[in-house]
Amino acid sequence: MTLDDLRAFVAVCEAGSLSAVARDLGCTQSAVSQRVKRLEREAGIGLLERLPRGVAPTAAGRVLHRAAADGLDGLDLALRRLADMRRGDGGTVRVTTGATTVRHFMSDAVVAFRDRHPHVNLEFHTESSSRRCFEAVADGDSELAWITIGPPVRGIEQHPVRGLPWVLAVRADDPLAARDHIAPDELAGLRLVRLPENSTSRMRLDGHLGHQEGAPAPAPAVPGPSTTSVADWDTALLLAELGVGPAVVPRLPGNRATADHPGLRLVPIPALPPLTTGWAVRQWAALSPAAVEFAGTVNRCLVDGAPPTGHRSPTADPAAPAAAAAVGAVPGPRPQARTTGS
């Protein structure tokens, strides 16, 4: 029994004629009859009754006709949707992100992707912890997660895209605002606005400042105690602009941060290794074409600074060239993912 046999049988039941179906299918009446006979042998019961003019389904044939017609309608719809997904013109792309990811990393890409693929649904799910971010990808709830690249995670592929240099955010009238850069050891004693205790950026920063590679062991650049902590980078920038205290944060892509905070200055800290961000997936090769295209659109917007205009093959891994261009000299082993912005 094959799908073609079932399609032919359903067509015969609806047309009431073997010859009419043969003409529609471009084959002989005998070929159509053989398909029906195969079904009757599989079912072990007669499915068609021969009439003086044409044919009609038997009681058993009516049962199979109803079931096959419903099933084939659903299958045809699924095949059309699969074809849309294969072309990148349909389906849903589910992305797990941190609190500030869409705003700072994906806004241009979302607009560009929507213009090019208006029938693809985009779903964004915000998670505040690395564990939940990885669970969403591992469980199949999301195809993609935007994360801070870290040590390897079992069952998860990580594709670096963009390195974020660290900066000291201070009010425009702060004496440090006029500096063109600042050294990590100069942060000692500053009452910094701190990110949450368990955030990836907080742990990375504390690790860098607590032990500077090549620096004398007794002279860590540990900042002074702070009574102010926040949940995300945007809030840290706002509090720094309000004068609550300076904040060390990764510099976000584009000029959105400085445009949103005109009273703020961002002083580079070039001695600190950048924070590397990118994608976490189960298997890049198993992503839907639409998900690959969306990830590639995000990468090109971040690397080139503008939405893409040309078409890119959805079978390629867009993370590789983007990572090479954007991450470049970011040192260290291929890392484990953490949720950015949390």
C-alpha positions as a Markdown table, in Angstrom:
| # | Residue | x | y | z |
|---|---|---|---|---|
| 1 | Met | 0.0 | 0.0 | 0.0 |
| 2 | Thr | 1.4 | 3.4 | -1.0 |
| 3 | Leu | 0.3 | 7.0 | -0.8 |
| 4 | Asp | -0.2 | 7.0 | -4.6 |
| 5 | Asp | -2.5 | 4.0 | -4.2 |
| 6 | Leu | -4.5 | 5.8 | -1.6 |
| 7 | Arg | -4.6 | 9.0 | -3.7 |
| 8 | Ala | -5.9 | 7.0 | -6.7 |
| 9 | Phe | -8.5 | 5.2 | -4.6 |
| 10 | Val | -9.8 | 8.5 | -3.1 |
| 11 | Ala | -10.0 | 10.0 | -6.6 |
| 12 | Val | -11.9 | 7.0 | -7.9 |
| 13 | Cys | -14.4 | 7.2 | -5.0 |
| 14 | Glu | -15.0 | 10.9 | -5.7 |
| 15 | Ala | -15.2 | 10.6 | -9.5 |
| 16 | Gly | -17.1 | 7.3 | -9.6 |
| 17 | Ser | -15.0 | 6.3 | -12.6 |
| 18 | Leu | -11.7 | 4.5 | -13.2 |
| 19 | Ser | -11.3 | 5.9 | -16.7 |
| 20 | Ala | -11.8 | 9.5 | -15.5 |
| 21 | Val | -9.1 | 9.2 | -12.9 |
| 22 | Ala | -6.8 | 7.5 | -15.4 |
| 23 | Arg | -7.2 | 10.5 | -17.7 |
| 24 | Asp | -6.5 | 12.9 | -14.8 |
| 25 | Leu | -3.4 | 11.0 | -13.8 |
| 26 | Gly | -2.2 | 10.5 | -17.4 |
| 27 | Cys | -2.1 | 6.7 | -17.1 |
| 28 | Thr | -4.1 | 3.7 | -18.3 |
| 29 | Gln | -7.4 | 2.6 | -16.7 |
| 30 | Ser | -5.6 | -0.7 | -16.0 |
| 31 | Ala | -2.9 | 1.0 | -13.9 |
| 32 | Val | -5.6 | 2.7 | -11.7 |
| 33 | Ser | -7.4 | -0.6 | -11.3 |
| 34 | Gln | -4.2 | -2.3 | -10.2 |
| 35 | Arg | -3.7 | 0.3 | -7.5 |
| 36 | Val | -7.2 | -0.3 | -6.1 |
| 37 | Lys | -6.6 | -4.1 | -6.2 |
| 38 | Arg | -3.4 | -3.7 | -4.2 |
| 39 | Leu | -5.4 | -1.9 | -1.5 |
| 40 | Glu | -8.1 | -4.6 | -1.5 |
| 41 | Arg | -5.4 | -7.3 | -1.1 |
| 42 | Glu | -3.9 | -5.3 | 1.8 |
| 43 | Ala | -7.3 | -4.8 | 3.4 |
| 44 | Gly | -8.5 | -8.3 | 2.7 |
| 45 | Ile | -11.9 | -7.0 | 1.7 |
| 46 | Gly | -13.5 | -5.5 | -1.4 |
| 47 | Leu | -13.4 | -1.7 | -1.6 |
| 48 | Leu | -15.2 | -0.9 | -4.9 |
| 49 | Glu | -18.4 | -2.2 | -6.4 |
| 50 | Arg | -18.6 | -2.3 | -10.2 |
| 51 | Leu | -21.7 | -0.7 | -11.5 |
| 52 | Pro | -23.2 | -0.6 | -15.0 |
| 53 | Arg | -21.8 | 2.9 | -15.3 |
| 54 | Gly | -18.7 | 3.5 | -13.3 |
| 55 | Val | -17.9 | 2.3 | -9.7 |
| 56 | Ala | -18.9 | 3.1 | -6.2 |
| 57 | Pro | -17.2 | 2.3 | -2.8 |
| 58 | Thr | -18.5 | -0.6 | -0.8 |
| 59 | Ala | -19.3 | -0.1 | 3.0 |
| 60 | Ala | -15.6 | -1.0 | 3.7 |
| 61 | Gly | -14.5 | 1.3 | 0.9 |
| 62 | Arg | -16.5 | 4.2 | 2.4 |
| 63 | Val | -14.6 | 3.7 | 5.7 |
| 64 | Leu | -11.2 | 3.8 | 4.0 |
| 65 | His | -12.3 | 6.7 | 1.7 |
| 66 | Arg | -13.2 | 8.9 | 4.7 |
| 67 | Ala | -10.0 | 8.1 | 6.6 |
| 68 | Ala | -7.7 | 8.4 | 3.6 |
| 69 | Ala | -9.3 | 11.6 | 2.4 |
| 70 | Asp | -8.8 | 13.3 | 5.8 |
| 71 | Gly | -5.3 | 11.9 | 6.2 |
| 72 | Leu | -4.2 | 13.0 | 2.7 |
| 73 | Asp | -5.6 | 16.5 | 3.2 |
| 74 | Gly | -3.6 | 16.8 | 6.4 |
| 75 | Leu | -0.5 | 15.3 | 4.7 |
| 76 | Asp | -0.8 | 17.6 | 1.7 |
| 77 | Leu | -1.0 | 20.6 | 4.0 |
| 78 | Ala | 2.0 | 19.4 | 6.0 |
| 79 | Leu | 4.0 | 18.9 | 2.7 |
| 80 | Arg | 3.1 | 22.4 | 1.6 |
| 81 | Arg | 4.3 | 23.8 | 4.9 |
| 82 | Leu | 7.5 | 21.8 | 4.7 |
| 83 | Ala | 8.1 | 23.2 | 1.2 |
| 84 | Asp | 7.6 | 26.7 | 2.6 |
| 85 | Met | 10.1 | 26.0 | 5.4 |
| 86 | Arg | 12.6 | 24.6 | 2.9 |
| 87 | Arg | 12.4 | 27.8 | 0.9 |
| 88 | Gly | 12.5 | 29.9 | 4.1 |
| 89 | Asp | 9.0 | 31.3 | 3.4 |
| 90 | Gly | 7.1 | 29.8 | 6.3 |
| 91 | Gly | 7.2 | 28.2 | 9.7 |
| 92 | Thr | 8.3 | 29.6 | 13.1 |
| 93 | Val | 11.7 | 30.5 | 14.4 |
| 94 | Arg | 11.9 | 30.4 | 18.2 |
| 95 | Val | 14.8 | 32.3 | 19.8 |
| 96 | Thr | 15.7 | 32.3 | 23.5 |
| 97 | Thr | 17.4 | 35.6 | 24.5 |
| 98 | Gly | 18.6 | 37.6 | 27.5 |
| 99 | Ala | 16.9 | 40.6 | 28.8 |
| 100 | Thr | 18.5 | 43.2 | 26.5 |
| 101 | Thr | 19.3 | 41.0 | 23.5 |
| 102 | Val | 16.6 | 41.9 | 21.0 |
| 103 | Arg | 16.9 | 45.6 | 21.7 |
| 104 | His | 20.7 | 45.8 | 21.4 |
| 105 | Phe | 21.7 | 42.9 | 19.1 |
| 106 | Met | 18.7 | 42.1 | 16.9 |
| 107 | Ser | 16.5 | 45.1 | 16.2 |
| 108 | Asp | 17.9 | 45.8 | 12.7 |
| 109 | Ala | 18.0 | 42.1 | 11.8 |
| 110 | Val | 14.3 | 41.6 | 12.9 |
| 111 | Val | 13.2 | 44.4 | 10.5 |
| 112 | Ala | 15.4 | 43.1 | 7.6 |
| 113 | Phe | 14.3 | 39.5 | 8.1 |
| 114 | Arg | 10.6 | 40.4 | 8.3 |
| 115 | Asp | 10.9 | 42.4 | 5.0 |
| 116 | Arg | 12.4 | 39.4 | 3.3 |
| 117 | His | 10.4 | 36.6 | 4.9 |
| 118 | Pro | 7.0 | 38.1 | 5.9 |
| 119 | His | 5.4 | 34.7 | 6.4 |
| 120 | Val | 7.9 | 33.3 | 8.9 |
| 121 | Asn | 6.8 | 33.7 | 12.5 |
| 122 | Leu | 9.4 | 35.0 | 15.0 |
| 123 | Glu | 9.0 | 34.0 | 18.7 |
| 124 | Phe | 11.3 | 35.4 | 21.4 |
| 125 | His | 11.5 | 33.9 | 24.8 |
| 126 | Thr | 13.4 | 35.8 | 27.5 |
| 127 | Glu | 15.4 | 33.7 | 30.1 |
| 128 | Ser | 17.4 | 35.1 | 33.0 |
| 129 | Ser | 19.7 | 32.2 | 33.6 |
| 130 | Ser | 22.2 | 30.1 | 31.7 |
| 131 | Arg | 20.6 | 26.8 | 32.8 |
| 132 | Arg | 17.1 | 27.8 | 31.5 |
| 133 | Cys | 18.6 | 29.1 | 28.3 |
| 134 | Phe | 20.3 | 25.8 | 27.6 |
| 135 | Glu | 17.3 | 23.8 | 28.7 |
| 136 | Ala | 15.2 | 25.7 | 26.1 |
| 137 | Val | 17.6 | 24.7 | 23.3 |
| 138 | Ala | 18.2 | 21.2 | 24.6 |
| 139 | Asp | 14.5 | 20.5 | 24.9 |
| 140 | Gly | 13.7 | 21.8 | 21.5 |
| 141 | Asp | 11.6 | 24.7 | 22.8 |
| 142 | Ser | 13.9 | 27.1 | 20.9 |
| 143 | Glu | 16.1 | 26.5 | 17.9 |
| 144 | Leu | 18.4 | 29.4 | 18.7 |
| 145 | Ala | 19.7 | 31.0 | 21.9 |
| 146 | Trp | 21.8 | 34.2 | 22.1 |
| 147 | Ile | 24.4 | 33.7 | 24.8 |
| 148 | Thr | 27.8 | 34.7 | 26.1 |
| 149 | Ile | 30.2 | 32.1 | 24.8 |
| 150 | Gly | 31.9 | 30.1 | 27.5 |
| 151 | Pro | 33.4 | 26.6 | 28.1 |
| 152 | Pro | 31.9 | 23.7 | 26.2 |
| 153 | Val | 28.5 | 22.4 | 27.2 |
| 154 | Arg | 27.5 | 18.8 | 26.5 |
| 155 | Gly | 25.1 | 18.5 | 23.6 |
| 156 | Ile | 25.2 | 22.2 | 22.7 |
| 157 | Glu | 27.1 | 23.8 | 19.8 |
| 158 | Gln | 28.3 | 27.4 | 20.3 |
| 159 | His | 29.0 | 29.8 | 17.4 |
| 160 | Pro | 30.8 | 33.1 | 18.4 |
| 161 | Val | 29.6 | 36.2 | 16.6 |
| 162 | Arg | 30.5 | 39.4 | 18.3 |
| 163 | Gly | 33.1 | 40.4 | 20.9 |
| 164 | Leu | 32.1 | 43.2 | 23.3 |
| 165 | Pro | 34.8 | 45.3 | 24.8 |
| 166 | Trp | 34.5 | 46.4 | 28.4 |
| 167 | Val | 33.9 | 50.1 | 29.2 |
| 168 | Leu | 33.6 | 52.2 | 32.3 |
| 169 | Ala | 30.3 | 54.1 | 32.2 |
| 170 | Val | 30.4 | 57.5 | 34.1 |
| 171 | Arg | 28.5 | 60.8 | 34.1 |
| 172 | Ala | 29.7 | 63.3 | 31.6 |
| 173 | Asp | 30.8 | 65.6 | 34.5 |
| 174 | Asp | 32.9 | 62.9 | 36.2 |
| 175 | Pro | 36.7 | 63.6 | 36.1 |
| 176 | Leu | 37.2 | 60.1 | 34.5 |
| 177 | Ala | 34.9 | 61.1 | 31.5 |
| 178 | Ala | 37.7 | 63.0 | 29.8 |
| 179 | Arg | 40.0 | 59.9 | 29.7 |
| 180 | Asp | 40.5 | 58.1 | 26.4 |
| 181 | His | 41.0 | 54.8 | 28.3 |
| 182 | Ile | 41.4 | 53.5 | 31.8 |
| 183 | Ala | 43.5 | 50.6 | 33.2 |
| 184 | Pro | 41.9 | 47.8 | 35.2 |
| 185 | Asp | 44.0 | 48.6 | 38.3 |
| 186 | Glu | 42.5 | 52.1 | 38.3 |
| 187 | Leu | 39.1 | 50.6 | 39.1 |
| 188 | Ala | 40.3 | 49.6 | 42.6 |
| 189 | Gly | 38.4 | 51.5 | 45.2 |
| 190 | Leu | 35.6 | 52.7 | 42.9 |
| 191 | Arg | 32.1 | 52.0 | 44.2 |
| 192 | Leu | 30.8 | 50.4 | 41.1 |
| 193 | Val | 27.2 | 49.6 | 40.3 |
| 194 | Arg | 27.3 | 45.8 | 40.2 |
| 195 | Leu | 25.4 | 43.3 | 38.1 |
| 196 | Pro | 23.7 | 40.4 | 39.9 |
| 197 | Glu | 25.9 | 38.0 | 41.8 |
| 198 | Asn | 25.2 | 35.0 | 39.5 |
| 199 | Ser | 25.3 | 36.9 | 36.2 |
| 200 | Thr | 27.8 | 35.8 | 33.6 |
| 201 | Ser | 29.1 | 39.3 | 33.0 |
| 202 | Arg | 29.6 | 39.8 | 36.7 |
| 203 | Met | 31.5 | 36.5 | 37.1 |
| 204 | Arg | 33.6 | 37.3 | 34.1 |
| 205 | Leu | 34.4 | 40.8 | 35.3 |
| 206 | Asp | 35.2 | 39.7 | 38.8 |
| 207 | Gly | 37.5 | 37.0 | 37.4 |
| 208 | His | 39.4 | 39.5 | 35.2 |
| 209 | Leu | 39.7 | 42.1 | 38.0 |
| 210 | Gly | 40.5 | 39.6 | 40.7 |
| 211 | His | 43.4 | 38.2 | 38.8 |
| 212 | Gln | 45.0 | 40.1 | 35.9 |
| 213 | Glu | 47.1 | 37.7 | 33.8 |
| 214 | Gly | 50.7 | 38.9 | 34.0 |
| 215 | Ala | 50.1 | 41.3 | 36.8 |
| 216 | Pro | 51.7 | 40.9 | 40.2 |
| 217 | Ala | 49.6 | 38.5 | 42.3 |
| 218 | Pro | 49.4 | 40.7 | 45.4 |
| 219 | Ala | 47.9 | 43.6 | 43.4 |
| 220 | Pro | 44.4 | 42.6 | 42.1 |
| 221 | Ala | 42.3 | 45.3 | 40.7 |
| 222 | Val | 39.3 | 44.5 | 42.9 |
| 223 | Pro | 36.8 | 47.4 | 43.0 |
| 224 | Gly | 35.6 | 48.8 | 46.2 |
| 225 | Pro | 32.4 | 47.6 | 47.9 |
| 226 | Ser | 29.1 | 48.7 | 46.4 |
| 227 | Thr | 25.6 | 48.7 | 47.9 |
| 228 | Thr | 23.9 | 49.1 | 44.4 |
| 229 | Ser | 23.3 | 46.2 | 42.1 |
| 230 | Val | 21.1 | 45.8 | 39.0 |
| 231 | Ala | 19.5 | 43.1 | 36.9 |
| 232 | Asp | 20.7 | 44.1 | 33.4 |
| 233 | Trp | 23.2 | 46.3 | 31.6 |
| 234 | Asp | 20.6 | 49.0 | 30.6 |
| 235 | Thr | 19.8 | 49.7 | 34.3 |
| 236 | Ala | 23.5 | 49.9 | 35.1 |
| 237 | Leu | 23.9 | 52.5 | 32.4 |
| 238 | Leu | 20.9 | 54.5 | 33.7 |
| 239 | Leu | 22.2 | 54.5 | 37.3 |
| 240 | Ala | 25.7 | 55.6 | 36.1 |
| 241 | Glu | 24.1 | 58.5 | 34.2 |
| 242 | Leu | 22.1 | 59.5 | 37.3 |
| 243 | Gly | 25.3 | 59.6 | 39.3 |
| 244 | Val | 24.6 | 56.7 | 41.5 |
| 245 | Gly | 28.0 | 55.3 | 40.7 |
| 246 | Pro | 30.2 | 54.3 | 37.8 |
| 247 | Ala | 29.5 | 50.9 | 36.1 |
| 248 | Val | 31.8 | 48.5 | 34.2 |
| 249 | Val | 29.7 | 47.0 | 31.4 |
| 250 | Pro | 30.3 | 45.5 | 27.9 |
| 251 | Arg | 30.0 | 48.1 | 25.1 |
| 252 | Leu | 26.8 | 47.2 | 23.2 |
| 253 | Pro | 26.7 | 47.2 | 19.4 |
| 254 | Gly | 26.0 | 50.5 | 17.6 |
| 255 | Asn | 25.4 | 53.8 | 19.3 |
| 256 | Arg | 22.1 | 53.0 | 21.0 |
| 257 | Ala | 23.5 | 53.1 | 24.5 |
| 258 | Thr | 25.1 | 56.6 | 24.1 |
| 259 | Ala | 22.1 | 57.9 | 22.2 |
| 260 | Asp | 19.8 | 56.8 | 25.0 |
| 261 | His | 22.0 | 58.3 | 27.7 |
| 262 | Pro | 23.4 | 61.6 | 26.4 |
| 263 | Gly | 24.7 | 62.5 | 29.9 |
| 264 | Leu | 26.9 | 59.3 | 30.0 |
| 265 | Arg | 30.4 | 58.7 | 28.8 |
| 266 | Leu | 31.9 | 55.3 | 28.1 |
| 267 | Val | 35.6 | 55.0 | 28.8 |
| 268 | Pro | 37.3 | 52.0 | 27.2 |
| 269 | Ile | 39.2 | 49.4 | 29.3 |
| 270 | Pro | 41.3 | 47.8 | 26.6 |
| 271 | Ala | 43.3 | 45.6 | 28.9 |
| 272 | Leu | 40.2 | 43.5 | 29.8 |
| 273 | Pro | 39.5 | 40.6 | 27.4 |
| 274 | Pro | 36.2 | 41.2 | 25.5 |
| 275 | Leu | 33.0 | 39.4 | 26.3 |
| 276 | Thr | 32.2 | 37.1 | 23.4 |
| 277 | Thr | 28.6 | 36.6 | 22.4 |
| 278 | Gly | 26.9 | 34.4 | 19.8 |
| 279 | Trp | 24.5 | 31.5 | 19.2 |
| 280 | Ala | 23.9 | 28.3 | 21.1 |
| 281 | Val | 22.1 | 25.5 | 19.1 |
| 282 | Arg | 21.8 | 21.7 | 19.4 |
| 283 | Gln | 23.1 | 21.1 | 15.9 |
| 284 | Trp | 23.6 | 23.8 | 13.3 |
| 285 | Ala | 23.1 | 21.3 | 10.5 |
| 286 | Ala | 19.6 | 20.4 | 11.9 |
| 287 | Leu | 18.3 | 24.0 | 12.0 |
| 288 | Ser | 15.4 | 24.9 | 9.8 |
| 289 | Pro | 16.4 | 27.1 | 6.8 |
| 290 | Ala | 14.4 | 30.0 | 8.3 |
| 291 | Ala | 16.4 | 29.7 | 11.6 |
| 292 | Val | 19.7 | 29.6 | 9.7 |
| 293 | Glu | 18.6 | 32.6 | 7.6 |
| 294 | Phe | 17.6 | 34.6 | 10.7 |
| 295 | Ala | 20.8 | 33.8 | 12.5 |
| 296 | Gly | 22.8 | 34.9 | 9.4 |
| 297 | Thr | 20.8 | 38.1 | 9.2 |
| 298 | Val | 21.6 | 38.9 | 12.8 |
| 299 | Asn | 25.3 | 38.2 | 12.3 |
| 300 | Arg | 25.6 | 40.3 | 9.2 |
| 301 | Cys | 23.8 | 43.2 | 10.8 |
| 302 | Leu | 26.2 | 43.0 | 13.8 |
| 303 | Val | 29.3 | 42.6 | 11.8 |
| 304 | Asp | 28.6 | 45.0 | 8.9 |
| 305 | Gly | 26.6 | 47.5 | 10.9 |
| 306 | Ala | 23.7 | 47.5 | 8.4 |
| 307 | Pro | 20.9 | 45.2 | 7.3 |
| 308 | Pro | 21.9 | 42.8 | 4.5 |
| 309 | Thr | 20.6 | 43.4 | 1.0 |
| 310 | Gly | 21.7 | 40.3 | -0.9 |
| 311 | His | 20.5 | 36.7 | -0.6 |
| 312 | Arg | 22.5 | 34.1 | 1.3 |
| 313 | Ser | 22.2 | 30.4 | 0.9 |
| 314 | Pro | 20.3 | 29.0 | 3.9 |
| 315 | Thr | 22.4 | 25.9 | 3.9 |
| 316 | Ala | 25.6 | 27.7 | 4.9 |
| 317 | Asp | 26.7 | 28.3 | 8.5 |
| 318 | Pro | 26.6 | 32.1 | 8.7 |
| 319 | Ala | 28.2 | 32.1 | 12.2 |
| 320 | Ala | 31.6 | 31.1 | 10.9 |
| 321 | Pro | 32.6 | 34.2 | 8.8 |
| 322 | Ala | 30.8 | 36.5 | 11.2 |
| 323 | Ala | 32.7 | 35.1 | 14.1 |
| 324 | Ala | 36.0 | 35.5 | 12.3 |
| 325 | Ala | 35.3 | 39.1 | 11.5 |
| 326 | Ala | 33.7 | 40.1 | 14.8 |
| 327 | Val | 35.5 | 38.1 | 17.4 |
| 328 | Gly | 38.9 | 38.2 | 15.9 |
| 329 | Ala | 41.5 | 38.5 | 18.6 |
| 330 | Val | 39.3 | 37.4 | 21.5 |
| 331 | Pro | 41.6 | 35.0 | 23.3 |
| 332 | Gly | 40.9 | 31.8 | 25.2 |
| 333 | Pro | 39.4 | 28.4 | 24.5 |
| 334 | Arg | 36.0 | 27.9 | 22.9 |
| 335 | Pro | 33.7 | 28.7 | 25.8 |
| 336 | Gln | 30.4 | 27.7 | 27.5 |
| 337 | Ala | 27.3 | 29.7 | 26.9 |
| 338 | Arg | 25.8 | 32.1 | 29.3 |
| 339 | Thr | 22.8 | 34.3 | 28.9 |
| 340 | Thr | 23.8 | 37.8 | 27.9 |
| 341 | Gly | 22.2 | 40.8 | 29.6 |
| 342 | Ser | 21.5 | 38.9 | 32.8 |
